[in-house]
């Protein structure tokens, strides 16, 4: 029965709605909204557990992470992960949540089995994006106020490097070979390229959109193809997604999407890009091959994050 349920939800997207306290369910094969899943208050970041069986949803006004069983699409528990959670990442083994604690200027280590924090690491003010390295040895966290990326040793909890990037850094993506960390800078209209060899900023990719003011080009969400050849950057209030060739660091295309393109995610085949538009209350499906928007679908009010389960 469980296997059949998982098969039935192949190519399914879940989109969090901050105002409706739900996850909107989208069938990517039919490109249609098929329902909603009730969750806790003000859901934002959403992530699939490494075993593919559950979703974890950060709920700001519930001060918790909701645990959603994917087979039944129902909540099976809550994790008390602190006040006003927004962004987190899971350790590769799925045992630890790394949570940016914005009000406390800290990165929290939360043990899922015990339901308790095991460590709090002081970082810059207003920490935002969090990413664990694939080998589980490091955690990167951005600080919006300090304009830095902090490199944290996961075993010791020590900050081993502070990297100065652009203004208001938000999200992170790692190239598949692990050599480069890409950081979106919301208030600099740019991405900083960081070498993981010596933690130096080796390049800055700047974005321009015809007809848009520089102040409206506000990069936040970022993802990459599995081969590391192409990156996709949501340009916020510029209402576009940039297609970037990783090797040359050149923008090769701009796809028009909805209002305030916020977060982006790819399907497994890397044929469709799903863009969450926070101010038009919808998501846009973009064809990767042509770099053209296919369709926009209404979701809940103020959508924030999305995952695709296949």
Secondary structure, DSSP 4 states (H G I P E B T S, - for coil): -HHHHHHHTTTEEEEEETTTTEEEEEETTTTEEEEEEE-SSSEEEEEE-TTSSEEEEEEGGGTEEEEEETTTTEEEEEE---TT---EEE-TTSSEEEEEEGGGTEEEEEETTTTEEEEEEE-SSSEEEEEE-TTSSEEEEEETTTTEEEEEETTT--EEEEEE-STTEEEEEE-TTSSEEEEEETTTTEEEEEETTT--EEEEEE---TT--GGG-----EEE-TTSSEEEEE-BTT-EEEEEETTTTEEEEEEE-SSSEEEEEE-TTS-EEEEEETTTTEEEEEETTTTEEEEEEE-SSSEEEEEEE-
